[in-house]
Amino acid sequence: MLTSKAAEVKSPAEIALMRRAGGVVGDVLAALAARVAPGLTTGEIDRQARAELKARGVKPAFLHYHGFPAVICVSVNHEVVHGIPSDARVLREGDLVGLDFGCVVDGWYADAAVTVGVGRVCEEAARLLRVTRESLERGIAAARAGARLGDIGAAVQGHAEAAGCSVVREFVGHGIGRALHEDPPVPNYGRPGSGLRLKAGMTLAIEPMVNLGGPEVETLADGWTAVTKDRRLSAHFEHTVAVTEREAEILTLPAGQKLS
């Protein structure tokens, strides 16, 4: 069972540094998502991500993290998270591709994810994308000072399950800041009014992983790629946010973009 753990409260100056990292993450993800098309390999996505980081002079958050071999996770269709990019994996019309990316700027981390369709996708896939994106929006809306950690998970879970989807429980969001993963864990399920009380200055990565079928997942032989057990589609959206007295500040939006 997950327990509510302490979360470090960041100062305005520290959040400003995270905002810089978040801006890079948002802009790079937008550039990568715009390039997704039939015929592109997931290995090419990783090379573009590396080039974007080099051009900005910042460090990747994922490369060599617990041995991960790439700067971005690219998960296709029934792959939930942690897909390893490869030149052998060619995107096809109708695929869903999840892009999970983070970077480090002056020692401060930011992390975000988006799932996009490759060309035209079926109605079922489009619905999954919409529901997962909306689940993230509801989770972020619940993240404000005085609320509880369970309010975030309940908001995500309630919306996803009301739409006939399921939320993954094996992988959760997390605190973030001086490290990629900090306390507390941020589940995509829970009871309203339960868990850690949120304070202004906490920084969280909220990341719903929503499946069309059941919530169960398994990890492939590569030791990284998590897939749905029933092999039905999955989608993943994530933002790094700073808790405030009012609505949470999203730190990983691309320049000039609003949440919805």
C-alpha positions as CSV (number, residue, x, y, z in Angstrom):
1,M,0.0,0.0,0.0
2,L,1.2,3.5,-0.8
3,T,1.8,5.8,2.1
4,S,1.7,9.6,2.2
5,K,5.3,10.8,2.7
6,A,6.7,14.2,3.4
7,A,7.2,16.5,0.5
8,E,9.8,19.3,0.3
9,V,8.4,22.8,0.0
10,K,10.4,24.8,-2.5
11,S,11.1,28.6,-2.3
12,P,9.9,31.0,-5.0
13,A,13.5,31.1,-6.3
14,E,13.8,27.3,-6.5
15,I,10.4,27.1,-8.3
16,A,11.8,29.7,-10.8
17,L,14.6,27.4,-11.6
18,M,12.2,24.5,-12.1
19,R,10.1,26.8,-14.3
20,R,13.2,27.1,-16.6
21,A,13.6,23.3,-16.8
22,G,9.8,23.0,-17.3
23,G,9.9,25.4,-20.2
24,V,12.5,23.3,-21.9
25,V,10.6,20.1,-21.4
26,G,7.4,21.6,-22.7
27,D,9.0,23.1,-25.8
28,V,10.9,19.9,-26.6
29,L,7.9,17.7,-26.2
30,A,5.9,20.0,-28.5
31,A,8.6,19.8,-31.2
32,L,8.8,16.0,-30.9
33,A,5.0,15.6,-31.0
34,A,4.7,17.8,-34.1
35,R,7.2,15.5,-36.0
36,V,5.3,12.3,-35.2
37,A,4.1,10.7,-38.5
38,P,3.9,7.3,-40.2
39,G,7.3,6.0,-41.1
40,L,9.2,7.7,-38.3
41,T,11.1,5.3,-36.0
42,T,11.1,5.7,-32.3
43,G,14.9,5.8,-32.5
44,E,14.7,8.9,-34.6
45,I,12.5,10.5,-31.9
46,D,15.3,9.8,-29.3
47,R,17.9,11.4,-31.6
48,Q,15.8,14.5,-32.1
49,A,15.3,14.8,-28.3
50,R,19.1,14.5,-27.9
51,A,19.6,17.2,-30.5
52,E,17.1,19.5,-28.8
53,L,18.8,19.1,-25.4
54,K,22.2,19.8,-27.0
55,A,21.0,22.9,-28.7
56,R,19.7,24.3,-25.4
57,G,22.8,23.2,-23.4
58,V,20.8,21.2,-20.8
59,K,21.1,17.7,-19.5
60,P,18.7,14.8,-19.9
61,A,16.9,13.5,-16.9
62,F,16.3,9.9,-18.0
63,L,19.6,8.9,-19.7
64,H,21.3,6.2,-17.6
65,Y,18.7,6.7,-14.8
66,H,18.8,3.2,-13.2
67,G,20.4,2.1,-16.5
68,F,17.8,3.5,-18.9
69,P,19.5,3.7,-22.3
70,A,17.8,6.7,-23.9
71,V,16.8,10.4,-23.2
72,I,13.1,9.8,-23.8
73,C,10.6,7.0,-23.2
74,V,8.6,6.2,-26.3
75,S,5.6,3.9,-25.7
76,V,3.4,2.7,-28.6
77,N,-0.2,1.5,-28.4
78,H,-0.5,-1.1,-25.6
79,E,2.9,0.0,-24.1
80,V,2.0,2.0,-21.0
81,V,5.4,3.6,-20.0
82,H,9.1,3.2,-20.3
83,G,9.3,2.1,-23.9
84,I,12.9,2.0,-25.2
85,P,13.4,3.9,-28.5
86,S,14.6,1.7,-31.4
87,D,15.3,2.1,-35.1
88,A,13.5,-1.2,-35.6
89,R,10.2,0.3,-34.3
90,V,8.4,2.1,-37.1
91,L,5.3,4.2,-36.4
92,R,2.3,3.4,-38.5
93,E,-0.9,5.2,-39.3
94,G,-3.4,4.9,-36.4
95,D,-0.8,4.2,-33.7
96,L,-0.8,6.0,-30.4
97,V,2.7,7.1,-29.2
98,G,3.5,8.2,-25.7
99,L,6.4,10.6,-25.3
100,D,7.7,10.9,-21.7
101,F,10.6,13.3,-21.3
102,G,12.5,15.2,-18.6
103,C,15.6,17.4,-18.3
104,V,17.8,19.0,-15.7
105,V,18.6,22.8,-15.6
106,D,21.1,24.0,-13.0
107,G,20.4,20.9,-10.9
108,W,16.6,21.2,-11.0
109,Y,14.3,18.7,-12.7
110,A,11.1,18.8,-14.7
111,D,9.2,15.9,-16.3
112,A,6.2,15.7,-18.6
113,A,4.5,13.4,-21.0
114,V,2.0,13.5,-23.9
115,T,0.4,10.8,-26.1
116,V,-0.4,11.6,-29.7
117,G,-2.0,9.8,-32.6
118,V,0.0,8.9,-35.6
119,G,-2.0,10.3,-38.6
120,R,-5.7,9.5,-38.2
121,V,-6.6,7.3,-35.3
122,C,-9.8,5.3,-34.7
123,E,-12.6,6.7,-32.6
124,E,-11.8,4.5,-29.7
125,A,-8.2,5.7,-29.6
126,A,-9.3,9.3,-29.9
127,R,-11.7,8.8,-26.9
128,L,-8.8,7.4,-24.8
129,L,-6.6,10.4,-25.6
130,R,-9.4,12.8,-24.6
131,V,-10.3,11.0,-21.4
132,T,-6.6,10.7,-20.3
133,R,-5.9,14.4,-21.0
134,E,-9.1,15.4,-19.2
135,S,-8.1,13.2,-16.2
136,L,-4.8,15.0,-16.0
137,E,-6.6,18.4,-16.1
138,R,-8.9,17.3,-13.2
139,G,-5.9,16.0,-11.2
140,I,-4.1,19.3,-11.6
141,A,-7.3,21.2,-10.6
142,A,-7.4,19.3,-7.4
143,A,-3.8,20.1,-6.5
144,R,-4.0,23.2,-4.3
145,A,-2.9,24.2,-0.9
146,G,-5.1,22.7,1.8
147,A,-6.3,19.8,-0.3
148,R,-5.2,16.2,0.2
149,L,-3.1,14.0,-2.0
150,G,-6.1,11.6,-2.2
151,D,-8.1,14.4,-3.9
152,I,-5.7,14.3,-6.9
153,G,-6.0,10.6,-7.3
154,A,-9.8,10.6,-6.8
155,A,-10.2,13.3,-9.4
156,V,-8.2,11.3,-12.0
157,Q,-9.7,7.9,-11.1
158,G,-13.3,9.2,-11.1
159,H,-13.1,10.8,-14.5
160,A,-11.3,7.9,-16.1
161,E,-13.6,5.2,-14.7
162,A,-16.8,7.2,-15.4
163,A,-15.7,7.1,-19.1
164,G,-15.4,3.3,-18.9
165,C,-11.5,3.3,-18.8
166,S,-9.2,2.1,-16.0
167,V,-6.2,3.7,-14.3
168,V,-2.8,1.9,-13.9
169,R,-1.9,1.4,-10.2
170,E,1.6,0.0,-10.5
171,F,3.0,3.3,-11.7
172,V,2.3,6.6,-10.1
173,G,3.2,10.3,-10.2
174,H,5.8,11.7,-7.8
175,G,7.4,14.7,-6.1
176,I,10.1,16.3,-8.2
177,G,12.7,19.1,-7.8
178,R,16.3,18.4,-6.8
179,A,15.8,14.8,-8.0
180,L,13.7,13.3,-10.7
181,H,11.7,11.3,-8.1
182,E,11.1,12.7,-4.7
183,D,8.4,12.1,-2.1
184,P,5.5,11.8,-2.1
185,P,4.2,9.2,-4.5
186,V,1.2,10.7,-6.3
187,P,-1.3,7.9,-7.2
188,N,-3.9,8.1,-10.0
189,Y,-6.5,6.7,-7.6
190,G,-7.6,7.4,-4.1
191,R,-10.2,8.7,-1.7
192,P,-11.1,12.4,-1.4
193,G,-9.9,13.9,1.8
194,S,-7.2,11.2,2.4
195,G,-3.5,11.3,2.5
196,L,-0.9,14.1,2.8
197,R,-2.1,17.7,3.1
198,L,-0.7,19.8,0.2
199,K,1.2,23.0,0.9
200,A,2.1,25.9,-1.3
201,G,5.5,25.4,-2.8
202,M,5.2,21.6,-3.2
203,T,6.2,20.5,-6.7
204,L,4.6,17.3,-8.1
205,A,4.6,15.4,-11.3
206,I,1.0,14.3,-11.9
207,E,0.8,11.6,-14.6
208,P,-2.4,9.6,-15.3
209,M,-1.8,6.3,-17.2
210,V,-5.2,5.3,-18.5
211,N,-6.1,2.0,-20.2
212,L,-9.1,1.2,-22.5
213,G,-9.2,-2.3,-21.0
214,G,-8.2,-3.5,-17.5
215,P,-5.7,-1.7,-15.3
216,E,-3.3,-4.7,-15.1
217,V,0.2,-4.3,-16.6
218,E,3.3,-6.4,-17.0
219,T,7.0,-5.6,-17.8
220,L,8.6,-7.1,-20.9
221,A,11.9,-9.0,-21.0
222,D,13.8,-5.8,-21.7
223,G,13.2,-4.9,-18.0
224,W,11.7,-1.6,-18.8
225,T,8.7,-1.6,-21.2
226,A,5.4,-1.9,-19.3
227,V,2.5,-3.1,-21.3
228,T,-1.2,-3.7,-20.6
229,K,-1.8,-7.4,-19.8
230,D,-4.8,-7.5,-22.1
231,R,-2.8,-5.7,-24.9
232,R,-5.5,-3.0,-25.2
233,L,-4.5,0.6,-25.8
234,S,-3.0,2.9,-23.1
235,A,-2.4,6.6,-22.9
236,H,-0.1,8.7,-20.7
237,F,-0.2,12.5,-20.0
238,E,1.9,14.3,-17.4
239,H,2.8,17.8,-16.2
240,T,5.1,19.1,-13.4
241,V,3.2,21.5,-11.3
242,A,3.8,23.8,-8.3
243,V,1.1,23.9,-5.7
244,T,-0.1,27.4,-4.8
245,E,-2.9,28.8,-2.6
246,R,-5.1,28.9,-5.7
247,E,-4.8,26.8,-8.9
248,A,-1.6,24.9,-9.4
249,E,1.0,26.4,-11.7
250,I,1.9,24.1,-14.6
251,L,5.7,24.3,-15.1
252,T,5.9,22.2,-18.2
253,L,3.7,23.9,-20.7
254,P,5.2,24.9,-24.1
255,A,5.8,28.6,-24.5
256,G,2.5,30.5,-25.1
257,Q,0.3,27.4,-24.5
258,K,-2.5,27.1,-21.9
259,L,-3.7,23.8,-20.4
260,S,-6.9,23.7,-22.5
